[in-house]
Amino acid sequence: MTIISSWNVNSIRVRSNHVVKFIEELKPDILLIQEIKCINEEFPDFYTALGYESFINGQKAKYGVATIFKKNLTPKSIEINNEILNSQSRVQVMHFQSLNLNVINLYTPNGNPLTDLNKFDFKLKWYEQIYQLIKKFTDNKQNLLVGGDFNVIENIKDALNFKDWENDALGHIKVRSKFREFLSLGLTNLTRVFYRPGQIFSFWDYQRGSWERNDGILIDHFLITPKILQKVASLSYESKYRGLEKPSDHIPFWIKLNI
């Protein structure tokens, strides 16, 4: 069995103790981390003593993704030759030969406010380039898992109050359509396999008592190609981590694979 997990931690230096707790409880084989908010050299080494290694793609004070994996997996990091995707530290691509699996760890731009056309346009262009990246794998019929924070409310039931998000870059129909284009490449959104729309959220804003009122949204997902889909045993979202002291506004989630 293989466990692959993902978590937007909203600053790894603030939340490293929560990540250690998660690793010790679940012992995932792979953990995709988003919004680390630090450069590579500042990423805290809490994982080596736990038997893990890492690939880090950091950026000072904002963005940034990292992937932590058990030492026996020895993946290969795949270089991305794309000006838009490389302009901000938001994506990693890896190949795990022992699992016969390619993995994309992503942290999609927020795109707000909509009045800032440059930010919203960048989000749409970034989505288009991720689509082209995914297409290279699906065209070659390679196994692929795409996981992370997609910053999109794909279904109106994926928000307790979708009307609050209609004029937001997360709920905008153009962004929702871009997300659905990924599925047209043959990927399956695992959340839809295991949960009904509105049954689970992955993000609760720090404002307005959103956590206490369960005023959440679902924006974190795993997308997966058909051969690997057949090997998925379960998917879980760990809501308890939102109730910790000084939590991330996102929760970790994970899948168990029969490989």
PyMOL commands that set and color helices and strands:
alter all, ss='L'
color gray80, all
select helices_A, chain A and resi 12-26+40-42+48-50+83-86+97-99+117-139+156-158+162-164+173-183+190-194+226-229+239-243
alter helices_A, ss='H'
color red, helices_A
select strands_A, chain A and resi 2-8+30-34+52-57+65-70+76-77+91-96+101-107+144-149+188-189+220-224+232-237+253-257
alter strands_A, ss='S'
color yellow, strands_A
deselect
rebuild
show_as cartoon
